[in-house]
Amino acid sequence: MSDIYTRYNEVEKLIDDEQYEPAIEGLKEIVEEDDTFVLGHLALSRVYTKTGQHDLAIEHGEKACELEPNDPFNYTAMSVTYQRAWAGTQDQQYIVKAEDAKAKAHDLRAQA
């Protein structure tokens, strides 16, 4: 069996080819093997967003922020995830959360 980064790169090719269901399956296997693999959670967040599964997208985006709370990129990605959840649902709570995540990313960049 190949290492986790090799498997992740293979899944990224599936995402590039818009083969979302096999990508989701591959990513789920990766994070089940290593729940601390941030790239896997970020990719799941991205793919779940693309497939309109906003609750799952948010769950994995928030997990990435939890695992790496000092990485501004994770909060920027989370802000985008919330924005897309709002666009898909029109639920106002996501706009507030998007702004909060964006502010957190800004604060972390300023601290660096």
Backbone bond lengths (Angstrom), bond angles and torsions (degrees), N, CA, C in turn:
res aa  C-N    CA-C-N  psi(-1)  N-CA   C-N-CA  omega(-1)  CA-C   N-CA-C  phi
1 M - - - 1.454 - - 1.527 109.18 -
2 S 1.301 115.86 137.38 1.462 121.25 -178.38 1.530 110.39 -75.16
3 D 1.315 115.38 164.01 1.457 117.98 -179.98 1.528 110.96 -73.42
4 I 1.316 115.52 167.96 1.462 121.45 -171.99 1.532 112.39 -63.36
5 Y 1.322 117.85 -34.49 1.468 120.32 179.68 1.524 111.25 -70.05
6 T 1.304 116.82 -37.22 1.466 120.26 176.55 1.519 110.08 -63.84
7 R 1.324 115.91 -44.98 1.472 119.98 178.83 1.526 110.80 -64.14
8 Y 1.329 116.14 -39.96 1.458 120.06 177.66 1.530 110.68 -61.21
9 N 1.314 117.47 -44.18 1.468 120.86 178.94 1.527 111.73 -62.35
10 E 1.325 116.87 -35.78 1.465 120.64 176.80 1.528 110.50 -65.33
11 V 1.327 116.43 -40.33 1.462 120.47 178.31 1.533 110.60 -66.62
12 E 1.316 117.24 -38.01 1.471 120.29 178.10 1.533 110.69 -58.63
13 K 1.314 117.35 -35.81 1.470 120.38 176.61 1.524 110.66 -64.33
14 L 1.317 117.07 -38.54 1.467 120.50 176.38 1.531 110.58 -62.40
15 I 1.327 115.61 -41.38 1.465 119.84 178.77 1.522 109.75 -63.64
16 D 1.320 116.95 -44.83 1.468 120.96 178.22 1.526 111.21 -57.81
17 D 1.328 116.12 -34.93 1.471 121.41 179.83 1.528 112.43 -87.67
18 E 1.339 116.39 8.66 1.468 123.58 179.57 1.532 112.70 57.92
19 Q 1.306 115.46 32.69 1.464 121.71 174.09 1.536 107.10 -96.07
20 Y 1.321 114.93 74.04 1.453 120.73 -168.70 1.529 114.31 -69.90
21 E 1.310 118.04 -41.51 1.471 118.69 -177.84 1.526 112.23 -62.87
22 P 1.350 119.51 -48.38 1.466 117.47 175.96 1.532 112.33 -64.12
23 A 1.322 116.89 -31.61 1.465 120.04 177.73 1.526 110.32 -65.17
24 I 1.323 116.37 -43.83 1.460 120.42 178.71 1.534 109.91 -60.08
25 E 1.313 116.12 -45.90 1.465 119.47 179.75 1.528 111.16 -59.78
26 G 1.323 116.97 -45.57 1.460 120.73 179.33 1.519 112.31 -62.98
27 L 1.325 116.41 -41.29 1.462 120.26 -179.89 1.525 111.63 -69.29
28 K 1.324 116.20 -38.17 1.467 118.79 177.28 1.527 110.66 -61.70
29 E 1.325 116.59 -40.45 1.470 120.13 177.23 1.530 110.81 -62.26
30 I 1.320 115.71 -41.26 1.465 120.33 -179.20 1.530 110.73 -63.22
31 V 1.337 117.86 -48.53 1.466 118.80 -177.06 1.532 111.94 -75.46
32 E 1.319 117.03 -22.31 1.468 118.28 172.15 1.527 110.07 -68.72
33 E 1.311 116.03 -36.26 1.472 120.77 177.79 1.523 110.78 -71.12
34 D 1.345 116.36 -41.40 1.465 120.85 -178.63 1.524 108.31 -141.79
35 D 1.332 115.36 94.94 1.462 120.92 -177.38 1.524 112.96 -67.56
36 T 1.331 117.67 -9.19 1.462 120.64 179.04 1.526 112.35 -96.02
37 F 1.328 117.76 5.39 1.474 121.82 -178.10 1.533 108.67 -79.79
38 V 1.323 115.26 94.07 1.460 122.32 -172.83 1.530 112.23 -58.83
39 L 1.320 117.45 -42.05 1.466 119.84 -179.53 1.528 111.51 -57.98
40 G 1.322 116.57 -36.29 1.459 120.36 177.87 1.522 111.77 -64.44
41 H 1.330 116.38 -42.47 1.469 119.94 178.83 1.529 110.98 -67.28
42 L 1.326 116.69 -40.93 1.469 119.47 178.23 1.533 111.05 -62.88
43 A 1.321 116.11 -41.83 1.464 119.86 179.56 1.523 111.01 -67.21
44 L 1.326 117.17 -40.48 1.467 119.30 176.77 1.529 110.40 -62.26
45 S 1.310 116.38 -40.75 1.459 119.87 177.54 1.530 110.54 -58.88
46 R 1.321 115.67 -44.75 1.469 121.17 -179.51 1.529 111.41 -63.99
47 V 1.323 117.08 -45.69 1.468 120.45 -176.82 1.520 111.03 -71.18
48 Y 1.326 117.02 -40.44 1.465 118.89 177.31 1.528 110.57 -63.53
49 T 1.325 117.33 -34.81 1.463 119.76 175.22 1.523 110.14 -63.03
50 K 1.327 116.76 -45.42 1.469 120.97 -179.15 1.524 112.47 -62.12
51 T 1.336 116.68 -27.57 1.464 120.32 -178.66 1.529 112.34 -99.14
52 G 1.337 116.55 9.45 1.454 120.67 175.92 1.517 115.02 75.23
53 Q 1.321 117.21 15.58 1.463 122.03 179.23 1.533 108.77 -96.68
54 H 1.329 114.77 69.77 1.461 120.94 -169.09 1.524 113.64 -63.62
55 D 1.328 118.73 -38.03 1.465 120.02 179.47 1.524 111.11 -60.47
56 L 1.331 116.31 -43.52 1.462 120.24 179.11 1.529 111.03 -69.46
57 A 1.323 116.64 -37.05 1.468 120.42 177.38 1.522 110.10 -60.22
58 I 1.312 115.76 -45.50 1.466 120.53 -179.54 1.522 110.51 -65.46
59 E 1.318 116.77 -42.46 1.468 120.69 179.48 1.531 111.30 -55.70
60 H 1.319 116.82 -46.02 1.467 119.59 -177.66 1.523 112.08 -76.37
61 G 1.317 117.65 -34.30 1.458 119.74 175.16 1.517 111.88 -63.59
62 E 1.335 115.20 -42.77 1.462 119.22 178.10 1.535 111.03 -65.56
63 K 1.315 116.99 -35.12 1.470 120.54 177.79 1.534 110.19 -62.68
64 A 1.338 116.55 -41.57 1.472 120.02 178.16 1.529 110.29 -61.37
65 C 1.325 117.00 -41.58 1.469 120.69 178.61 1.526 110.97 -66.39
66 E 1.313 116.31 -37.01 1.467 120.85 177.77 1.533 110.86 -65.52
67 L 1.321 116.33 -41.29 1.464 120.75 -178.13 1.527 112.45 -71.40
68 E 1.316 117.05 -35.96 1.469 121.67 -179.78 1.532 108.53 -129.77
69 P 1.331 116.30 74.78 1.470 120.12 -173.22 1.527 115.00 -70.98
70 N 1.320 117.69 -8.23 1.459 120.00 -179.61 1.521 113.36 -108.20
71 D 1.328 116.75 11.75 1.465 120.97 -179.59 1.534 109.42 -99.37
72 P 1.332 117.49 110.66 1.459 119.46 -177.66 1.531 113.24 -62.09
73 F 1.338 117.45 -28.93 1.465 119.57 179.56 1.525 111.38 -58.98
74 N 1.323 116.74 -41.82 1.461 120.56 -178.25 1.524 111.15 -59.81
75 Y 1.334 116.44 -39.23 1.463 119.99 -179.82 1.530 111.27 -74.49
76 T 1.319 116.58 -33.15 1.468 119.27 174.78 1.526 109.50 -64.18
77 A 1.328 116.78 -45.58 1.467 121.05 177.22 1.518 110.63 -61.92
78 M 1.329 116.87 -38.90 1.460 120.89 179.36 1.524 110.68 -64.95
79 S 1.315 116.72 -38.89 1.460 120.43 177.65 1.528 110.63 -60.71
80 V 1.320 116.16 -44.04 1.473 120.47 178.17 1.530 110.39 -63.37
81 T 1.322 116.73 -40.93 1.466 120.69 178.76 1.524 110.43 -60.95
82 Y 1.327 116.55 -45.11 1.468 119.94 177.44 1.530 111.49 -62.86
83 Q 1.333 116.79 -41.33 1.466 119.79 179.13 1.524 111.50 -60.78
84 R 1.318 115.57 -41.84 1.464 119.69 179.99 1.528 110.86 -71.41
85 A 1.331 117.16 -32.35 1.467 119.85 174.92 1.524 109.48 -64.34
86 W 1.332 116.71 -41.06 1.458 119.68 176.56 1.528 110.44 -61.93
87 A 1.327 116.57 -45.76 1.465 120.35 -179.48 1.529 111.04 -60.49
88 G 1.317 116.66 -34.27 1.457 120.45 -178.35 1.515 114.55 -83.19
89 T 1.353 116.42 -21.51 1.465 119.74 -174.22 1.527 114.19 -123.37
90 Q 1.316 117.06 -21.05 1.464 123.79 -173.44 1.529 112.17 63.31
91 D 1.325 116.76 21.78 1.460 122.05 177.79 1.527 108.29 -82.55
92 Q 1.338 116.71 114.20 1.460 122.88 -173.95 1.522 113.95 -59.84
93 Q 1.334 118.03 -26.85 1.466 119.17 -179.03 1.526 111.74 -57.98
94 Y 1.336 116.27 -28.89 1.458 119.34 -177.56 1.520 112.65 -71.78
95 I 1.317 117.84 -28.22 1.470 120.35 176.38 1.525 109.36 -67.42
96 V 1.313 116.48 -44.53 1.463 120.56 178.84 1.530 109.74 -61.44
97 K 1.320 116.83 -45.99 1.461 120.43 -179.89 1.528 111.29 -65.04
98 A 1.322 117.47 -35.86 1.468 120.96 177.57 1.520 110.30 -62.94
99 E 1.321 116.80 -43.86 1.468 120.59 179.11 1.529 111.15 -65.14
100 D 1.333 116.51 -40.24 1.467 120.26 178.15 1.530 111.31 -62.76
101 A 1.324 116.70 -44.36 1.474 120.74 179.88 1.530 110.46 -64.96
102 K 1.323 116.29 -39.85 1.468 120.51 178.37 1.531 110.17 -63.14
103 A 1.326 116.60 -42.46 1.467 120.54 178.84 1.528 110.83 -64.81
104 K 1.320 117.18 -39.96 1.472 121.09 178.21 1.534 110.48 -62.02
105 A 1.340 116.37 -43.42 1.470 120.35 177.65 1.523 110.24 -60.16
106 H 1.326 116.01 -44.01 1.476 120.92 179.55 1.529 110.57 -61.53
107 D 1.322 116.71 -45.38 1.462 120.92 179.76 1.532 111.65 -61.38
108 L 1.313 115.95 -42.75 1.466 119.44 179.96 1.523 111.63 -65.34
109 R 1.347 117.09 -37.87 1.465 119.83 177.39 1.528 110.54 -65.14
110 A 1.337 116.17 -38.32 1.463 120.23 -178.92 1.538 111.24 -67.22
111 Q 1.327 116.16 -29.74 1.465 120.65 -179.84 1.529 112.41 -77.36
112 A 1.317 116.10 -21.30 1.482 120.53 -174.23 1.513 112.03 -72.22
